[in-house]
Amino acid sequence: SSDVCSSDLVQAAADRIARGELDARSRVQGDDELGSLGRSVDAMALRLAEDRERLAASAALYRELFERAAADGFASIACEVNLAPPNPVSDAFHDALGFMEVGRAVVDGGPKTVRYLMRPLGEALPPTA
């Protein structure tokens, strides 16, 4: 039946996306639940691919910053990231670049709390960062 075929296409696309193949698409069409699910899976893959591109561009900018700062004689780089509200993508990104927490602060006594991170410049970057 077409439902089995459509569900197989959605499952195959989801499996490929889970393996990191973010160009995978279900190609399921229709106005039923499977069509809606297929469009959602396709939209998720597109968003993940866009996020991956942004993270790669950000990592490249940090690499350039690290190189220039080291060439200018700086020993480390510091940055600030949100603790509350949380930003787990930013946390993982900065962890992958080798940043370590060196402090925290509540901003203007309000609901925002930040972490101060530092990364020594003499350390090699992980190849995946």
Secondary structure, DSSP 4 states (H G I P E B T S, - for coil): -HHHHHHHHHHHHHHHHHTT-TT------SSSHHHHHHHHHHHHHHHHHHHHHHHHHHHHHHHHHHHHHHHTT--EEEEEEEEETT-HHHHHHHHHTT-EEEEEEESTTSS-EEEEEEEETTSPPPTT-
